[in-house]
């Protein structure tokens, strides 16, 4: 049962977040590996279904799956998405930058980057996926895993003292653009929000460091929100203001865009359900096929939930259990898996994977109603099929 955040104390909110994530105990697959599944001297066999060229403006730095060779994505290879001031967002001078914490709080705060860095430090390894990943034929690499570091958000909200009427926390970026609604044009900052209870989760970070280096400019310098378990759209880059409100935030990227529309049957009728993109969904992808001394291996990743196992299907045959690499592991990071392809033959083949989480949920097939009746490209977590030719 979820308690009303208006009636909960700030301590209760904090403890609720801690308990929720502590309860996600990871169950290990019975098949384990001890290292990233690469073999010295192996050859990568390219997939036949290569994505088409990235359309303008480009510069998104999308992951090339067949180049995946590490658990952590280097900063230089991490994908970049900006909605305003494209392609890579605003350039900000850290000396002049300030973070405001305002709205329905008792003690508004203004913090410099140095002051944030002087606060308690926390790290999290988190796989960030754009919610449009696999929504377009060319957009299949909007994902990466990094070690993020910063200071927890919850203590700052506690220090500001959220008033009882405050139920929503809005995160405002420095990137700006023009919006038009019914003929009214207006400048707007990129912004997203979450409930106060979600914002108080102890895993949320005000992040200033990525993989041991200062946060790169395309990835949000000098500060961004890192909300583990949420799609990339919620992890606001170039953060400049945090505002507590008494009503739900209805900006473009909460109420009009990044909205999933799905048909659902109800009592013999079809209704259209609209939901704002939020937490990541269970997903896996075959990343590459390698060959060494005539032996083939399929490697991929799985994320979006605590992963129990991953299964692979070749040419529509039986589902085969893959080996999950547990040598590098974090609650919010993808799992690397592999499968020895023992009965390979020279021909064109299809490879599809599906992840199963610790609650028994299975990644949906593309004809599953959750995917087939979805009318927008966001949250595309259906099973991914790749084509390859062996010679």
Steps between C-alpha positions, in 0.01 A plus 500: 500500500634844409462772759387851414818713492308801631434314825844347537786656690821569309672227706229252397549591136872441529456166671235391250746550215772305680272207574364486146840452344640280772218258422628444146730211593676358197463130430790352306455281198626144552738552207780744594808641332798678650605749229374701203431234235773588251763268353844623389524503123127457439336649190173694513251387234292805397123477511319525167237737640724802556314818600457765230701824525410734784291792372591866564601665721707194594759512774314261729805273538284187505641172629618261230394168646760295316773708669378417850801368692464628857248530779559877533450728201789749460399866513613557142265225380198592712188605307390865502145629473385863518153634431577869497819671380592190301709301443673497837336753729621825654859585587510623861772676698521317833623815679175684427267203532268460799238242600179639643271300728174691521123484491307355792794481739566671834862589420580564132858406414756623249798266463825525306672202346771517767240494775334194347835322471568574868189302599498123559598310186313200362558280194274277292559288190192556288399407147331799336270418208315753288132407505498529119767232464389245235209728416650580160698272265808727527473557876614177665799625702353758736642332809815490713623407846716728716612547858331823607607699806347793681314591814161352599197710414282405799708676771491823299121485477489426870726796573279728292198376696220398263170650606202275560330613177801397289428181306701538176869574439588661166855480362585783261792490258695792357418405141225713346273495196180653370164329535169594340159404637184629327689781335680608816878486465713486811861428599531197725771315685514126469336356811364178643352411836431217740295463815652609829513136615696403186731800528585410861633160399852475650645370172435827315816707450588853403781377280819686411728208406487223240740205498743682729512818290310829516161462333555558126318796347284288262393287798388789719794703637517641759215309670228256408244287676572129511183305586596129493226281357345775286523557125752758385239771452458524879874546558506875435825640359644852551289526816446853631184500712303263720150620577243347734136548392155418631367379164620255237736650245351501149784625279562371149729212599264372769152549355528550123820325396665184635150363547428135423162438334363149510172330403342294776183286484241570767160332511496440126615851415839644412627786711812709444726532803766771523783477751806717552831318450646407837697203629700269275346176381643147485705453183786311336687525169730268303806725463740302280609161369867404510698218341827337609639174361162429341312538829229764525386695805202732543541790744237744622368708787191508723373778726195685634431271798683253727592233243451134586586349163531568129389263225603496135309360203667418168291461185179460701633196686491423873594767752854444627626632834786745467788546744481826697825671593477567874860616545389862462162568653294792623132533575427755227750387235455272203608137514729357232401156375639249250407176331725247328344432160566127485304398189577786267486446125591704190173681423297808588366485856280698738593561863262631764540533877262545790569597859318364805505698823503367855122541526451269200407773251609423143609759247206521256511378141426748224150356454420529870211749548724716721713564191265435207232736632746777585461790259805707594867408478587566864569213743572246225608203708384220267729210414765606248572270204831526311595336169843360421667289232759238589737371233 
